[in-house]
Amino acid sequence: MARRCGLRCVLDPSFADRIDLRCLPGLYAVTLNPEEARRLAGTGSDGIEGARKAAQALADQGIAVMCIKLSDGSCLLRHEG
């Protein structure tokens, strides 16, 4: 609905296992931890490379901005466009 109104939606889930994966293509941005990112992206790698793979997989689903919060306090930011 928000997208039809021209609004950009950002998802920062508390429980990623409750997300309906069919909603991902309608999102503009997601903020996730590595475990959530791997689950939503369907990837299985750990560490920064795992975060990169998950970010790419989410970008392939149409999400323009991904912020993956890493355990050391840093984050991986990926932006399309």
Secondary structure, DSSP 8 states (H G I E B T S, - for coil): -TGGGT---EE--S-GGG--GGGGGG-SEEEE-HHHHHHHHT----HHHHHHHHHHHHHHTT--EEEEE-TTS-EEEEE--
